[in-house]
Amino acid sequence: MEQDLVSSRVDVTKYLQILRDPIDQGCLRQEGGFLVGATSGHRYPFVGPFPDLRPPGDPTSAIPSGLTADRRVRHHYDDTPCHNYLDLDNLPLGRWLREARYDYLFSGVKTAIEVGCGKGAIARAFRDHRQITPLCVDVAYGSLRHVLAAPLNADGILGSNITLPIADQVADLVISHGVTHHTMDPLRCFSELVRILRPGGRLFYAVYNWDNLYRSLYFFLSPPLKAVRHALGQQLGDAAIKCTAFIPYHVALWLTLGLVQKRWSVPALRDSWEQFGDFFLTPIARFYHANELQTLADVFDLDVLEQDTGGWPGNSFAHFVWYQKPGHHAVSRKATG
């Protein structure tokens, strides 16, 4: 399979106009099997089929703080990419994608970029319901490798939300679903999402909700589980966790999927473990109040088009927001609906 992925390498010539050197935002040129920074001179190789535009580890380069934590997140999702049991019926995203009164959210989209695509569940939903297939960006190869294959068949690049290898104001639509709450510097990451938006462009943004049962479970279970990993090492620690805490989680997941999504088949162990890792072993998780999402709009001079919570339990798992950068192509919710 890896050889097949390499043979279907992303055609970066389609994206050189919008890709940038993460060191200094300079232009990139292709030289053989590398992309080269026009001003930094840094050579970026391909990893599998994807150009690797993650910021290099050179301490003398202009790399922002938080890169060490960024690498921890990268390694986690390389090993255990998050399996998303997506159910649009349980999320406000479902009605936004399906109902005609929300067409205005997707109008005029020529360039769409998803930052933190994971295994591609959200990108596939946008493709299936709005015929929008974003360019997928993720820091972890273990996650990104899934988007190139069927059924999504999307292009992707390896990059960090801390310093996106994307030019200013090039995207009509930016998607960030469940990403910045796993970063050391979520404010900087949000500013990067806004930076790459064109005037009039829209940002779909989702982060964990403070007022939800999962927050309490995370703070109760994550520290001791990570302590087991630290004491025993990752391999032995994971084996111990799989034989203890993971078993009741797997049963609870089966019951939840059955009761909420009517999926009574037993979840695959690997998929269940991946979601367990995303929930309780992820290096960083943050939770937000609803007013913080409005504060982001105020700080970055964005308009809020839609805002809601969704997801089990109690329709409150995460906040979902549509932001818009003001500009002459901006749309009005009142004018369209």
Sequence and secondary structure as in RCSB ss.txt:
>XXXX:A:sequence
MEQDLVSSRVDVTKYLQILRDPIDQGCLRQEGGFLVGATSGHRYPFVGPFPDLRPPGDPTSAIPSGLTADRRVRH
HYDDTPCHNYLDLDNLPLGRWLREARYDYLFSGVKTAIEVGCGKGAIARAFRDHRQITPLCVDVAYGSLRHVLAA
PLNADGILGSNITLPIADQVADLVISHGVTHHTMDPLRCFSELVRILRPGGRLFYAVYNWDNLYRSLYFFLSPPL
KAVRHALGQQLGDAAIKCTAFIPYHVALWLTLGLVQKRWSVPALRDSWEQFGDFFLTPIARFYHANELQTLADVF
DLDVLEQDTGGWPGNSFAHFVWYQKPGHHAVSRKATG
>XXXX:A:secstr
 HHHHHHT   GGGTTTTB  TTT   EEEETTEEEETTT  EEEEETTEEB S    TTS   TTHHHHHHHHH
HHHHS       GGGSHHHHHHH GGGGGGGTT S EEEES TTSHHHHHHHHHH    EEEES HHHHTTTSST
TT   EEE BTTB SB TT EEEEEEES GGGSS HHHHHHHHHHTEEEEEEEEEEEEBSSSHHHHHHHHHHHHH
HHHHHHH HHHHHHHHHTTTHHHHHHHHHHHHHHHH   S   HHHHHHHHIIIII S    B HHHHHHHHHHT
T EEEEEEEESTTTT SEEEEEEE  STT   HHHH 
